[in-house]
Amino acid sequence: MSMTTTTKTLLEVKNLKQYFPIKGGLFGRTVNHVKAVDDISFHVQEGETVSIVGESGCGKSTTGRAILRLDNPYAGEVIFDGENLLGLSKAEMRKKRQDLQIIFQDPYASLNPRQTVSQIIEEALQIQNIVPPKERRKKIADLLQTVGIGTHQMDRHPHEFSGGQRQRIGIARALSVNPKLIICDEAVSALDVSIQAQVLNLLKDLQRKFQLTYLFISHDLGVVRHISDRIIVMYLGKIVEIADKKSLFENPQHPYTIALLSAIPSTNLEKKRERIILKGDVPSPIDPPQGCRFHTRCPFAFDRCRAEQPGLYKVDGEGHQSACHLVENGQIDFSKVPSNH
């Protein structure tokens, strides 16, 4: 999809940390922390779709929740539309959430089973008080039509809909308050493949129609390929690569990204990548390894990787960055790097 011509930064995340305390001992003192998100920084331009991808437990969903302050971050800054969200009171943040909405992974668990569809959407309109009561039913009908749900179904309950329809209802609820940014947290991962494509196309259509900005969180690079402008790859609480979609898929510059891409099914025999099976398990975020966090599973790791944590090095002048010591001085062809370099 094409990005808008604006260069305004809508969201800027600076040195974000999300540590969860581990209690222990007789008095329940904090003895350690789960470092779910550990000092990450990135930005999202207005009208852009930025995706965060990685294995389960890498911190991508925790990042989304921290940005919205569903869980208050441990440290860092979240600058949205020029204002630091972490400095707002609860009342101020509640009002700000009109501009920031989220679509959850499970469309059934995120909808109140006791409410009808119209009540679910009206609740958001009531909280933000942006539509007069007499006009709300028409607004709800228009929203449902926009996402492909018939208005004759607005008084039904969530269990009367399929999974794809329930996710459309969740999208309508998010749209109801006219947000600027929508965080899609694994928004299509619970859906069948054919339904995934329909919902992704709907999200792209809505973005064009309402000038929306997306932060799209997913474990599936095959999915984000169809919706993203830029992609952020995370591993064990850290960002390991940031690039525009074309650069990431054609010229990945981190061994972890290369391994993820190799797992995408392909029918193109000429361009099919050799499958890379990573050895070992993801280390614990309670006690992450010293140096590069990926070095315990990386086939190219060398002594510096085990001792020194890499920064995000610039790969080119187009914003492509990689947290790998091998690319410190520019892009590299990993196919020519010997294993255990």
C-alpha positions in Angstrom: 0.0 0.0 0.0 1.2 3.5 -0.5 2.0 5.9 2.3 0.5 9.3 2.5 2.7 12.3 1.6 2.7 13.8 5.1 5.9 13.5 7.1 4.3 14.3 10.5 5.3 11.9 13.2 2.1 10.8 15.0 3.7 8.4 17.5 7.2 8.3 18.9 8.3 5.7 21.4 11.5 6.6 23.3 13.5 4.1 25.4 10.4 2.2 26.4 10.8 -0.4 29.1 8.1 -2.7 30.5 9.4 -4.7 33.5 7.1 -6.9 35.5 8.2 -7.5 39.2 8.7 -11.0 40.5 7.8 -11.2 44.2 9.5 -13.7 46.6 10.5 -14.3 50.1 8.5 -14.0 53.3 7.6 -10.4 52.8 6.8 -10.6 49.1 9.6 -8.3 48.1 10.6 -7.7 44.5 13.5 -10.1 43.8 13.8 -9.7 40.1 11.9 -8.5 37.0 10.6 -10.0 33.8 12.1 -7.7 31.1 9.3 -8.0 28.6 10.2 -4.8 26.7 13.7 -3.5 27.3 14.6 0.0 26.0 13.1 0.2 22.6 12.6 3.3 20.4 10.7 3.8 17.1 8.3 6.1 15.4 5.1 5.9 13.3 4.3 8.5 10.7 0.7 9.8 10.2 -1.1 7.6 7.6 1.5 4.9 7.9 1.2 1.2 8.8 4.0 0.0 10.9 4.1 -3.7 11.9 5.8 -5.3 14.8 6.7 -9.0 14.3 8.4 -11.7 16.3 7.9 -15.0 18.1 5.6 -15.4 21.0 7.1 -13.7 24.1 9.2 -11.2 22.2 7.3 -8.3 23.7 5.3 -7.1 20.7 1.8 -7.2 22.4 3.3 -5.8 25.6 4.6 -2.9 23.6 1.1 -2.2 22.3 -0.5 -2.4 25.7 2.2 -0.1 27.2 1.6 2.5 24.5 -2.1 2.6 25.4 -1.3 2.5 29.1 -3.4 -0.6 29.6 -0.3 -1.6 31.6 1.6 1.4 32.8 5.2 1.3 31.4 8.2 0.8 33.7 10.1 3.6 32.0 10.4 5.7 28.8 8.3 8.1 26.8 5.3 7.6 24.5 4.8 10.8 22.5 1.5 10.8 20.7 0.6 13.8 18.6 3.2 15.9 20.4 2.1 14.9 23.9 3.7 12.5 26.4 1.0 10.0 27.3 2.9 8.8 30.4 2.6 12.3 31.9 -1.2 12.3 31.7 -3.6 11.7 34.6 -6.1 8.8 34.4 -8.9 11.2 33.5 -6.8 12.9 30.8 -5.7 9.5 29.4 -9.3 8.3 29.3 -10.2 11.3 27.1 -7.0 10.7 24.9 -8.1 7.2 24.2 -10.6 8.6 21.8 -7.6 9.1 19.4 -6.0 5.7 20.3 -8.0 2.5 19.8 -7.1 -1.2 19.8 -8.5 -4.3 18.0 -7.8 -7.4 20.0 -6.8 -10.9 18.9 -9.9 -12.8 20.1 -13.0 -11.1 18.6 -15.3 -13.1 21.0 -13.5 -12.5 24.2 -13.3 -8.8 23.5 -17.0 -8.4 23.0 -19.5 -8.5 25.9 -21.7 -11.6 25.3 -24.6 -10.0 27.3 -24.8 -7.0 25.1 -26.2 -6.6 21.6 -24.0 -5.3 18.8 -25.6 -1.9 19.0 -25.1 -1.7 22.7 -21.4 -2.7 22.4 -20.8 0.1 19.9 -23.0 2.6 21.7 -21.0 2.1 24.9 -18.0 3.7 23.3 -20.1 6.6 22.0 -21.5 7.2 25.5 -18.1 7.1 27.2 -16.6 9.7 24.8 -19.9 11.6 24.3 -19.2 12.5 20.7 -22.6 11.7 19.2 -26.0 13.0 20.6 -28.2 10.2 22.0 -30.9 10.6 19.3 -28.3 10.2 16.5 -26.4 7.2 17.9 -28.5 4.4 16.4 -28.0 5.9 12.9 -24.3 6.3 13.6 -24.1 2.6 14.7 -26.0 1.5 11.5 -23.6 3.5 9.3 -20.5 2.0 11.1 -21.8 -1.6 10.7 -22.5 -1.0 7.0 -19.0 0.4 6.6 -17.4 -2.8 7.9 -19.8 -5.1 6.0 -22.4 -6.0 8.7 -26.0 -5.7 7.8 -28.0 -3.2 9.8 -30.7 -5.9 10.4 -28.1 -7.7 12.6 -27.4 -4.8 15.0 -29.7 -6.1 17.7 -28.1 -9.6 17.8 -25.6 -10.8 20.3 -21.9 -11.7 19.5 -22.5 -15.5 19.7 -24.8 -15.2 16.7 -21.9 -14.1 14.4 -19.0 -15.9 12.9 -15.4 -15.1 14.0 -14.8 -12.9 11.0 -18.0 -11.0 11.6 -17.2 -10.6 15.3 -13.8 -9.1 14.3 -15.6 -6.7 11.9 -17.8 -5.6 14.9 -14.6 -5.0 16.9 -13.3 -2.8 14.1 -16.6 -0.9 14.0 -16.3 -0.3 17.7 -12.8 1.0 17.3 -13.9 3.3 14.4 -16.8 4.7 16.4 -14.8 7.3 18.2 -13.0 8.6 15.1 -9.4 7.5 16.2 -6.2 8.7 14.7 -4.2 5.6 15.6 -5.5 2.0 15.8 -3.3 -0.8 17.3 -4.2 -4.1 15.8 -3.0 -6.7 18.2 -2.9 -10.1 16.3 -6.2 -8.9 14.8 -6.4 -11.6 12.2 -4.4 -14.5 13.7 -7.5 -16.2 15.1 -9.3 -16.2 11.7 -9.3 -18.7 8.8 -6.8 -17.7 6.0 -9.6 -16.7 3.6 -11.2 -14.5 6.2 -7.8 -13.0 7.1 -7.5 -11.7 3.6 -11.0 -10.1 3.7 -10.2 -8.4 7.1 -6.8 -7.2 5.9 -8.4 -5.7 2.7 -11.1 -4.1 4.9 -8.4 -2.5 7.1 -6.6 -1.1 4.1 -9.9 0.3 2.7 -10.7 1.9 6.0 -7.3 3.5 6.2 -7.7 5.2 2.9 -11.3 6.3 3.7 -10.6 7.7 7.2 -6.9 8.6 7.0 -6.0 6.1 9.7 -2.6 5.1 11.1 -2.0 1.5 12.1 0.4 -0.2 14.5 -0.1 -3.8 13.4 1.2 -6.5 15.8 1.6 -10.0 14.4 3.8 -13.1 14.6 3.2 -13.8 10.9 5.5 -12.1 8.4 3.3 -13.5 5.5 0.4 -11.4 6.9 2.2 -8.2 7.5 3.7 -8.3 4.0 0.3 -7.4 2.7 -0.5 -4.4 4.9 2.8 -2.8 6.1 4.8 0.2 5.0 7.5 -0.5 7.5 8.3 -3.5 9.7 9.9 -3.7 13.2 11.3 -7.1 14.1 11.6 -7.9 17.9 13.4 -10.6 19.8 13.4 -11.1 23.5 12.2 -7.5 24.3 14.6 -5.8 21.9 14.3 -4.4 18.4 16.7 -6.3 16.1 15.7 -4.8 12.7 13.7 -1.9 11.3 13.1 -1.5 7.5 10.6 -0.7 4.9 8.7 -3.7 3.6 10.6 -4.0 0.3 14.0 -3.9 2.0 13.1 -6.3 4.8 11.9 -9.0 2.4 14.5 -8.6 -0.3 17.5 -7.7 1.8 17.1 -8.8 5.5 20.1 -7.7 7.6 19.7 -9.7 10.8 20.1 -13.4 11.2 16.8 -13.6 13.2 14.9 -11.9 10.4 16.4 -14.3 7.9 15.3 -17.2 9.9 11.7 -15.8 10.2 11.5 -15.2 6.5 12.7 -18.7 5.7 9.7 -20.1 7.5 7.2 -18.4 5.2 5.6 -21.0 2.8 6.4 -20.2 -0.9 5.2 -21.6 -4.2 8.0 -19.8 -6.1 10.7 -22.5 -6.5 13.2 -20.1 -7.9 13.1 -17.7 -5.0 12.3 -20.2 -2.3 14.6 -19.7 0.8 16.4 -22.5 2.5 14.6 -23.2 5.7 16.7 -22.2 8.7 15.9 -24.1 11.9 17.1 -22.2 15.0 18.7 -24.3 17.6 17.7 -24.1 21.3 14.9 -22.2 23.0 14.3 -18.5 23.5 16.2 -17.5 26.7 14.2 -16.3 29.7 13.3 -12.5 29.8 14.0 -12.7 33.5 17.7 -13.3 32.9 18.5 -12.5 29.3 21.9 -13.4 27.9 24.8 -10.8 28.0 25.7 -9.2 24.8 23.4 -9.7 21.8 20.3 -11.5 23.0 20.2 -13.6 19.9 23.7 -15.0 20.1 22.7 -18.2 21.9 20.8 -19.3 18.8 22.6 -17.4 16.0 24.7 -19.4 13.5 26.9 -16.4 12.9 27.7 -15.4 16.5 31.3 -14.6 17.4 33.1 -13.4 20.6 31.9 -9.8 20.3 28.3 -10.9 20.1 28.6 -12.7 23.5 30.2 -9.7 25.2 28.7 -6.5 23.7 25.1 -5.6 23.1 24.8 -4.2 19.5 23.1 -0.9 18.8 20.8 -0.4 15.9 23.3 0.2 13.1 22.3 2.0 9.9 22.3 -0.4 6.9 21.5 2.3 4.2 20.2 5.8 3.9 16.6 4.6 3.6 16.0 4.0 7.3 17.0 0.4 7.3 18.6 -0.5 10.7 19.9 -3.8 12.2 21.1 -4.7 15.7 23.9 -7.0 14.4 27.6 -6.4 14.8 28.2 -7.9 11.4 26.4 -5.0 9.7 28.1 -2.2 11.7 29.8 -0.9 8.6 27.0 -1.4 6.1 24.9 -4.2 4.6 26.3 -7.7 4.3 25.5 -10.8 2.3 24.8 -13.4 5.1 24.9 -16.2 2.6 28.7 -15.7 2.4 29.3 -15.4 6.1 30.5 -18.7 7.5 28.6 -20.2 10.4 30.0 -19.5 13.9 31.9 -16.6 12.3 
